[in-house]
Amino acid sequence: MHPAKSVIFFTTASGAGYGLFALFVLMDLAGLVPPAPAVTWTVCGLSFALIVAGLLSSTFHLGHPERAWRALSQWRSSWLSREGVMAIISFGPMGAYALARLIVPDLSTAWQPALGGLAIAGAVLTVYCTAMIYGSLKTIPAWSNPVTPVGYLAMAAASGAILLNAIAFLMGFVSPQIVNVTAILLLIAMAVKMIYWRRIRDAAPRSTAESATGLGDMGKVHLFEAPHDGDNYLMTEMGFRIARKHAFRLRRIALMWGFLFPLLSVTAAGFATGIMASLFIAISVVTGAVGLLAERFLFFAEAKHTVMLYYGDRSV
């Protein structure tokens, strides 16, 4: 599949924003975040900025971005519509929790934990709906498997943890618990990603040229002549191919930069002080962002659409 830049930014930025907010609420309810208004403004402001920027960028991939609102009406059958509806709904409890924290920063009311739970549920469900936009497409076997939504949720949590850990260091409320949670989420996300890559590598073909044409009873089916003199829309969007050597290099970048470097940097920052600690935290954020973009580019670039069976592919 052709990896559109707007969709890559949408899935990474919004996922990090939702992950950051959900982890912030969890750590807040656990008593690990100070009640200072500056902390609320910083964390909530960054998470909302990432979410809104990601959602806005997703409209750039549409032929008519001004009609994007119409997608909300198809929530009964479309995961894209459900994602849009959940994004709007989740802003309610998330914004209310942020406002309540500014008004009652010590979380002394009985309803604030419930509001936090609703905010977390909204964030998780929105990311899940985003993942199912792709996971529900049976015509793309690499996406149509149960690891896809798990991967989206794991990457959102890991990227959000990196950001929360960085804010905790810069604003002086870092704790061993936050560092440990960040490290654990990075390891989980890396394991899920490796499982996903192994799954798509070892998966048996779901469709072949014979099954697609219905001529399997007559023997092997071969493409006699290309259906077009030049590339058409399907070949450009659905038939995008990445060389195996480039895919291997990008996987290595995703593993090293997206998981191992942030993990080492977060751990090293816990033993460093002053400018060295700040340097390690900056490295964790930058490398995490680069690795996440490489991972998401590969998610699209390595996927093959079943329609390519009619353009010469033997199996998908």
Sequence and secondary structure as in RCSB ss.txt:
>XXXX:A:sequence
MHPAKSVIFFTTASGAGYGLFALFVLMDLAGLVPPAPAVTWTVCGLSFALIVAGLLSSTFHLGHPERAWRALSQW
RSSWLSREGVMAIISFGPMGAYALARLIVPDLSTAWQPALGGLAIAGAVLTVYCTAMIYGSLKTIPAWSNPVTPV
GYLAMAAASGAILLNAIAFLMGFVSPQIVNVTAILLLIAMAVKMIYWRRIRDAAPRSTAESATGLGDMGKVHLFE
APHDGDNYLMTEMGFRIARKHAFRLRRIALMWGFLFPLLSVTAAGFATGIMASLFIAISVVTGAVGLLAERFLFF
AEAKHTVMLYYGDRSV
>XXXX:A:secstr
    HHHHHHHHHHHHHHHHHHHHHHHHHTT S   HHHHHHHHHHHHHHHHHHHHHHGGGSS GGGGGGGGGGT
TT HHHHHHHHHHHHHHHHHHHHHHHHHSTT  SSHHHHHHHHHHHHHHHHHHHHHHHHHT TTSTTTSSTHHHH
HHHHHHHHHHHHHHHHHHHHHT   HHHHHHHHHHHHHHHHHHHHHHHHHHH   S BHHHHHT GGG      S
 S SS  HHHHHT     HHHHHHHHHHHHIIIIIHHHHHHHHHTT  HHHHHHHHHHHHHHHHHHHHHHHHHHH
HT   GGGGGGT SB 
